[in-house]
Amino acid sequence: MDHFRSPRYGPPLSEPEAEAEGVNPLCGDELTLTLRVRDGVVEEVGADSKGCSISQASASMLAEAVKGKTLDEVQALIEQVSAMLTDKPHEPMDEDEDLAALSGVKNYPVRVKCALLPWATLRQALSGPGGKVSTEEE
């Protein structure tokens, strides 16, 4: 709940190096994620996030987790979190990390898409300029 009440990301960045939009139409979650990347390292994360507490908390955890990481480390983290939330084989999260708390969401299958939305949006942002992802097949 702390991540929901006090998000760790700033407002959307002007002139970001990476940006994408994400939407979860079943829950009403909407996210615009912006990143400033310098020399292959994520320096800043900005977001405009509306929706449920799980989606917003996940976006905040994402911002805290990726800041200061290389793009390769970020890609690996996206895969690790996605696997954790979908019960696929993965490296265990450090129990001291806030991200480990997201694992409880998998017990509520309808909410998994809420937690995954920021991570899917991050994947899209890193794959190329702009873009939009949806938790539902169009």
ZAMARGU-4260 file (C-alpha; in steps of 0.2 Angstrom, whole numbers, plus 5000, padded with zeros to 4 digits):
<rodrens>
0) 5000/5000/5000 | 5015/5012/5003 | 5019/5011/4984 | 5001/5015/4980 | 5000/5030/4992
5) 5018/5036/4989 | 5024/5031/4971 | 5042/5031/4968 | 5041/5038/4950 | 5040/5056/4945
10) 5029/5064/4933 | 5031/5060/4914 | 5047/5066/4908 | 5049/5078/4894 | 5059/5072/4879
15) 5061/5054/4886 | 5072/5042/4877 | 5059/5028/4879 | 5040/5029/4881 | 5025/5018/4879
20) 5007/5018/4884 | 4998/5003/4893 | 4980/4999/4896 | 4970/4986/4905 | 4952/4989/4899
25) 4945/4976/4911 | 4950/4985/4926 | 4952/5003/4919 | 4971/5004/4922 | 4980/5017/4911
30) 4999/5020/4911 | 5010/5031/4901 | 5028/5026/4906 | 5043/5037/4901 | 5062/5033/4904
35) 5078/5043/4903 | 5092/5032/4898 | 5110/5037/4897 | 5125/5026/4892 | 5113/5011/4893
40) 5108/5014/4911 | 5090/5020/4917 | 5092/5036/4925 | 5074/5042/4928 | 5057/5035/4927
45) 5042/5045/4925 | 5024/5040/4924 | 5006/5045/4922 | 4996/5031/4931 | 4978/5029/4934
50) 4969/5014/4940 | 4968/5001/4954 | 4980/5000/4968 | 4989/4985/4962 | 4993/4992/4945
55) 4999/5009/4952 | 5009/5000/4966 | 5017/4988/4953 | 5022/5004/4942 | 5030/5012/4958
60) 5040/4996/4962 | 5045/4995/4944 | 5052/5013/4945 | 5062/5009/4960 | 5068/4993/4954
65) 5075/4998/4937 | 5083/5015/4941 | 5101/5013/4940 | 5101/4997/4931 | 5108/4993/4913
70) 5095/4989/4899 | 5101/4971/4900 | 5097/4970/4918 | 5080/4978/4916 | 5076/4966/4902
75) 5080/4951/4914 | 5070/4959/4928 | 5055/4961/4916 | 5056/4942/4912 | 5059/4938/4930
80) 5044/4947/4937 | 5033/4941/4922 | 5038/4923/4926 | 5035/4926/4945 | 5017/4932/4942
85) 5012/4918/4930 | 5020/4904/4939 | 5033/4900/4926 | 5050/4894/4932 | 5061/4909/4937
90) 5075/4914/4949 | 5068/4918/4966 | 5066/4936/4971 | 5076/4943/4985 | 5064/4942/5000
95) 5070/4960/5005 | 5065/4967/4988 | 5047/4975/4987 | 5045/4965/4971 | 5044/4949/4981
100) 5027/4956/4988 | 5020/4956/4970 | 5021/4937/4970 | 5005/4936/4981 | 4995/4944/4966
105) 4996/4927/4957 | 4983/4920/4970 | 4970/4932/4962 | 4971/4927/4944 | 4960/4942/4938
110) 4972/4954/4946 | 4988/4947/4938 | 4985/4958/4922 | 4985/4973/4934 | 5002/4969/4941
115) 5009/4965/4924 | 5003/4980/4915 | 5018/4992/4920 | 5030/4978/4915 | 5022/4975/4898
120) 5022/4994/4896 | 5041/4995/4900 | 5045/4980/4888 | 5036/4990/4874 | 5045/5006/4879
125) 5062/4998/4877 | 5057/4989/4861 | 5056/5005/4851 | 5049/5023/4850 | 5031/5025/4857
130) 5019/5011/4856 | 5004/5005/4866 | 5001/4989/4874 | 4984/4981/4881 | 4981/4967/4893
135) 4968/4961/4881 | 4970/4955/4863 | 4963/4968/4851
</rodrens>
